[in-house]
Every structure is written in C-alpha cells, then in structure tokens.
Amino acid sequence: MNSIGSVIGKGLLVASLFMSAGSALAAKSDDGFAAFWTQFKAAVGKSDQKAVSQMIKYPIYYNDELQADDFPVIWEGAFTKAQRKCLAKGKPVKDTNEGNVTYSAFCGSLIYVFGKDGADWKLTDFAEND
C-alpha cells in the first residue's frame, strides 16, 4: 500500500509541477496586446481621437501616405460610427509570420492590423479586406 500511495503522491507532485510550469509559460507568452486592445477599444468607443491618433504608427497608408497631422482624414475614413461600434465588439486574430506577431480585426470591409513599434503596440495598417 505504501508503494501505491507513493506513486499517487509522486503523480500529484508531477502534475502540480506541470501546472505551475504551464502558468509560467502562459504568463511569459503574454505579449502585451490584450492590454493595448483594451485601451484602443476604450479610446475608439469614447471617440477619443487624440488617444486613437497616438496609437497609430505613422506614416500610415490610406489612399496616400499619411502623417499624424492627417489624422482627421483617417478618422473620417476608418473610424465611422459603424466601424467604432464593430471595433468595440471585435476579437482580433493573432498571426505569426517569420517570427513577427501581428493581430488583425475585421470590421465590415476593413481590416485593421496591429503590430509592434519598438516596445509598443500600434495600429500599423488598415485597408479593404480582400
């Protein structure tokens, strides 16, 4: 009986070690996008144009190469009321290509792409979803 109890005890110990390691790996794989997405959605939902503008990597292409000073054009084209409503409910999809991680959110005919700009997440691209 001691050997069965010992085996069960060792099994529980190993299982708890795997669970601890899994939690540590999950925490390590947090790339910070979830926190960015929460802030981005909140800014879009409140129509906080200043905050949204600061979450864009410039220059950004929208029918032409645009800078921060051109933000009103971006806001009118990519952040209509319908788009803002959609983004508030959106669930971005993660993509990894050659080690680069991006997230994409789809709203109607537009796709919004988010990537790293140094240590920060930014809206890096948006375009017609083909």
C-alpha positions as protocol buffer text, in pm:
chain_id: "A"
residue {
  index: 1
  type: MET
  ca { x: 0 y: 0 z: 0 }
}
residue {
  index: 2
  type: ASN
  ca { x: 283 y: 237 z: 69 }
}
residue {
  index: 3
  type: SER
  ca { x: 407 y: 193 z: -286 }
}
residue {
  index: 4
  type: ILE
  ca { x: 64 y: 279 z: -433 }
}
residue {
  index: 5
  type: GLY
  ca { x: 37 y: 584 z: -207 }
}
residue {
  index: 6
  type: SER
  ca { x: 391 y: 681 z: -305 }
}
residue {
  index: 7
  type: VAL
  ca { x: 313 y: 651 z: -676 }
}
residue {
  index: 8
  type: ILE
  ca { x: -4 y: 858 z: -639 }
}
residue {
  index: 9
  type: GLY
  ca { x: 182 y: 1118 z: -433 }
}
residue {
  index: 10
  type: LYS
  ca { x: 459 y: 1142 z: -694 }
}
residue {
  index: 11
  type: GLY
  ca { x: 200 y: 1164 z: -970 }
}
residue {
  index: 12
  type: LEU
  ca { x: 25 y: 1452 z: -795 }
}
residue {
  index: 13
  type: LEU
  ca { x: 360 y: 1625 z: -741 }
}
residue {
  index: 14
  type: VAL
  ca { x: 450 y: 1592 z: -1111 }
}
residue {
  index: 15
  type: ALA
  ca { x: 104 y: 1712 z: -1215 }
}
residue {
  index: 16
  type: SER
  ca { x: 129 y: 2019 z: -993 }
}
residue {
  index: 17
  type: LEU
  ca { x: 475 y: 2097 z: -1133 }
}
residue {
  index: 18
  type: PHE
  ca { x: 340 y: 2080 z: -1488 }
}
residue {
  index: 19
  type: MET
  ca { x: 50 y: 2306 z: -1394 }
}
residue {
  index: 20
  type: SER
  ca { x: 291 y: 2557 z: -1239 }
}
residue {
  index: 21
  type: ALA
  ca { x: 515 y: 2546 z: -1544 }
}
residue {
  index: 22
  type: GLY
  ca { x: 212 y: 2592 z: -1771 }
}
residue {
  index: 23
  type: SER
  ca { x: 105 y: 2901 z: -1578 }
}
residue {
  index: 24
  type: ALA
  ca { x: 455 y: 3044 z: -1601 }
}
residue {
  index: 25
  type: LEU
  ca { x: 464 y: 2978 z: -1976 }
}
residue {
  index: 26
  type: ALA
  ca { x: 124 y: 3139 z: -2024 }
}
residue {
  index: 27
  type: ALA
  ca { x: 236 y: 3446 z: -1834 }
}
residue {
  index: 28
  type: LYS
  ca { x: 555 y: 3458 z: -2039 }
}
residue {
  index: 29
  type: SER
  ca { x: 364 y: 3437 z: -2369 }
}
residue {
  index: 30
  type: ASP
  ca { x: 158 y: 3746 z: -2280 }
}
residue {
  index: 31
  type: ASP
  ca { x: 284 y: 3987 z: -2544 }
}
residue {
  index: 32
  type: GLY
  ca { x: 101 y: 4288 z: -2406 }
}
residue {
  index: 33
  type: PHE
  ca { x: -153 y: 4307 z: -2686 }
}
residue {
  index: 34
  type: ALA
  ca { x: -454 y: 4238 z: -2462 }
}
residue {
  index: 35
  type: ALA
  ca { x: -380 y: 4547 z: -2254 }
}
residue {
  index: 36
  type: PHE
  ca { x: -328 y: 4756 z: -2569 }
}
residue {
  index: 37
  type: TRP
  ca { x: -651 y: 4625 z: -2722 }
}
residue {
  index: 38
  type: THR
  ca { x: -846 y: 4721 z: -2409 }
}
residue {
  index: 39
  type: GLN
  ca { x: -710 y: 5076 z: -2426 }
}
residue {
  index: 40
  type: PHE
  ca { x: -762 y: 5100 z: -2802 }
}
residue {
  index: 41
  type: LYS
  ca { x: -1125 y: 4981 z: -2781 }
}
residue {
  index: 42
  type: ALA
  ca { x: -1194 y: 5224 z: -2498 }
}
residue {
  index: 43
  type: ALA
  ca { x: -1046 y: 5518 z: -2690 }
}
residue {
  index: 44
  type: VAL
  ca { x: -1238 y: 5427 z: -3006 }
}
residue {
  index: 45
  type: GLY
  ca { x: -1559 y: 5374 z: -2807 }
}
residue {
  index: 46
  type: LYS
  ca { x: -1529 y: 5718 z: -2645 }
}
residue {
  index: 47
  type: SER
  ca { x: -1437 y: 5878 z: -2978 }
}
residue {
  index: 48
  type: ASP
  ca { x: -1115 y: 5996 z: -2813 }
}
residue {
  index: 49
  type: GLN
  ca { x: -943 y: 6100 z: -3132 }
}
residue {
  index: 50
  type: LYS
  ca { x: -629 y: 6221 z: -2958 }
}
residue {
  index: 51
  type: ALA
  ca { x: -575 y: 5885 z: -2786 }
}
residue {
  index: 52
  type: VAL
  ca { x: -651 y: 5689 z: -3103 }
}
residue {
  index: 53
  type: SER
  ca { x: -411 y: 5906 z: -3302 }
}
residue {
  index: 54
  type: GLN
  ca { x: -135 y: 5824 z: -3054 }
}
residue {
  index: 55
  type: MET
  ca { x: -199 y: 5452 z: -3105 }
}
residue {
  index: 56
  type: ILE
  ca { x: -118 y: 5467 z: -3477 }
}
residue {
  index: 57
  type: LYS
  ca { x: 225 y: 5410 z: -3625 }
}
residue {
  index: 58
  type: TYR
  ca { x: 297 y: 5688 z: -3872 }
}
residue {
  index: 59
  type: PRO
  ca { x: 333 y: 5718 z: -4159 }
}
residue {
  index: 60
  type: ILE
  ca { x: 32 y: 5503 z: -4236 }
}
residue {
  index: 61
  type: TYR
  ca { x: -105 y: 5443 z: -4582 }
}
residue {
  index: 62
  type: TYR
  ca { x: -470 y: 5531 z: -4652 }
}
residue {
  index: 63
  type: ASN
  ca { x: -515 y: 5616 z: -5020 }
}
residue {
  index: 64
  type: ASP
  ca { x: -189 y: 5805 z: -4968 }
}
residue {
  index: 65
  type: GLU
  ca { x: 88 y: 5811 z: -4710 }
}
residue {
  index: 66
  type: LEU
  ca { x: -48 y: 6000 z: -4410 }
}
residue {
  index: 67
  type: GLN
  ca { x: 119 y: 6154 z: -4107 }
}
residue {
  index: 68
  type: ALA
  ca { x: -20 y: 6241 z: -3764 }
}
residue {
  index: 69
  type: ASP
  ca { x: -132 y: 6582 z: -3895 }
}
residue {
  index: 70
  type: ASP
  ca { x: -357 y: 6396 z: -4140 }
}
residue {
  index: 71
  type: PHE
  ca { x: -543 y: 6213 z: -3863 }
}
residue {
  index: 72
  type: PRO
  ca { x: -883 y: 6375 z: -3938 }
}
residue {
  index: 73
  type: VAL
  ca { x: -877 y: 6202 z: -4280 }
}
residue {
  index: 74
  type: ILE
  ca { x: -801 y: 5869 z: -4111 }
}
residue {
  index: 75
  type: TRP
  ca { x: -1073 y: 5920 z: -3850 }
}
residue {
  index: 76
  type: GLU
  ca { x: -1338 y: 6002 z: -4111 }
}
residue {
  index: 77
  type: GLY
  ca { x: -1248 y: 5706 z: -4330 }
}
residue {
  index: 78
  type: ALA
  ca { x: -1158 y: 5427 z: -4089 }
}
residue {
  index: 79
  type: PHE
  ca { x: -1344 y: 5518 z: -3771 }
}
residue {
  index: 80
  type: THR
  ca { x: -1700 y: 5582 z: -3878 }
}
residue {
  index: 81
  type: LYS
  ca { x: -1970 y: 5523 z: -3619 }
}
residue {
  index: 82
  type: ALA
  ca { x: -2033 y: 5174 z: -3759 }
}
residue {
  index: 83
  type: GLN
  ca { x: -1661 y: 5091 z: -3755 }
}
residue {
  index: 84
  type: ARG
  ca { x: -1624 y: 5214 z: -3396 }
}
residue {
  index: 85
  type: LYS
  ca { x: -1918 y: 5001 z: -3288 }
}
residue {
  index: 86
  type: CYS
  ca { x: -1770 y: 4699 z: -3463 }
}
residue {
  index: 87
  type: LEU
  ca { x: -1424 y: 4751 z: -3312 }
}
residue {
  index: 88
  type: ALA
  ca { x: -1578 y: 4774 z: -2965 }
}
residue {
  index: 89
  type: LYS
  ca { x: -1706 y: 4418 z: -3010 }
}
residue {
  index: 90
  type: GLY
  ca { x: -1411 y: 4292 z: -3213 }
}
residue {
  index: 91
  type: LYS
  ca { x: -1191 y: 3998 z: -3127 }
}
residue {
  index: 92
  type: PRO
  ca { x: -856 y: 4036 z: -3304 }
}
residue {
  index: 93
  type: VAL
  ca { x: -690 y: 3732 z: -3458 }
}
residue {
  index: 94
  type: LYS
  ca { x: -323 y: 3664 z: -3389 }
}
residue {
  index: 95
  type: ASP
  ca { x: -87 y: 3586 z: -3675 }
}
residue {
  index: 96
  type: THR
  ca { x: 280 y: 3493 z: -3661 }
}
residue {
  index: 97
  type: ASN
  ca { x: 483 y: 3522 z: -3979 }
}
residue {
  index: 98
  type: GLU
  ca { x: 860 y: 3467 z: -3973 }
}
residue {
  index: 99
  type: GLY
  ca { x: 869 y: 3543 z: -3602 }
}
residue {
  index: 100
  type: ASN
  ca { x: 670 y: 3868 z: -3635 }
}
residue {
  index: 101
  type: VAL
  ca { x: 344 y: 3876 z: -3442 }
}
residue {
  index: 102
  type: THR
  ca { x: 52 y: 4084 z: -3562 }
}
residue {
  index: 103
  type: TYR
  ca { x: -315 y: 4098 z: -3477 }
}
residue {
  index: 104
  type: SER
  ca { x: -598 y: 4174 z: -3717 }
}
residue {
  index: 105
  type: ALA
  ca { x: -952 y: 4291 z: -3651 }
}
residue {
  index: 106
  type: PHE
  ca { x: -1216 y: 4277 z: -3923 }
}
residue {
  index: 107
  type: CYS
  ca { x: -1500 y: 4528 z: -3944 }
}
residue {
  index: 108
  type: GLY
  ca { x: -1719 y: 4524 z: -4248 }
}
residue {
  index: 109
  type: SER
  ca { x: -1494 y: 4573 z: -4547 }
}
residue {
  index: 110
  type: LEU
  ca { x: -1196 y: 4698 z: -4345 }
}
residue {
  index: 111
  type: ILE
  ca { x: -916 y: 4505 z: -4182 }
}
residue {
  index: 112
  type: TYR
  ca { x: -718 y: 4673 z: -3904 }
}
residue {
  index: 113
  type: VAL
  ca { x: -367 y: 4539 z: -3847 }
}
residue {
  index: 114
  type: PHE
  ca { x: -173 y: 4590 z: -3526 }
}
residue {
  index: 115
  type: GLY
  ca { x: 196 y: 4533 z: -3479 }
}
residue {
  index: 116
  type: LYS
  ca { x: 486 y: 4627 z: -3258 }
}
residue {
  index: 117
  type: ASP
  ca { x: 653 y: 4964 z: -3292 }
}
residue {
  index: 118
  type: GLY
  ca { x: 953 y: 4919 z: -3068 }
}
residue {
  index: 119
  type: ALA
  ca { x: 808 y: 4804 z: -2737 }
}
residue {
  index: 120
  type: ASP
  ca { x: 458 y: 4941 z: -2803 }
}
residue {
  index: 121
  type: TRP
  ca { x: 164 y: 4802 z: -2996 }
}
residue {
  index: 122
  type: LYS
  ca { x: 23 y: 5031 z: -3265 }
}
residue {
  index: 123
  type: LEU
  ca { x: -228 y: 5028 z: -3546 }
}
residue {
  index: 124
  type: THR
  ca { x: 14 y: 4973 z: -3834 }
}
residue {
  index: 125
  type: ASP
  ca { x: -220 y: 4929 z: -4128 }
}
residue {
  index: 126
  type: PHE
  ca { x: -580 y: 4925 z: -4235 }
}
residue {
  index: 127
  type: ALA
  ca { x: -722 y: 4851 z: -4575 }
}
residue {
  index: 128
  type: GLU
  ca { x: -1007 y: 4697 z: -4764 }
}
residue {
  index: 129
  type: ASN
  ca { x: -1033 y: 4333 z: -4665 }
}
residue {
  index: 130
  type: ASP
  ca { x: -988 y: 4129 z: -4980 }
}
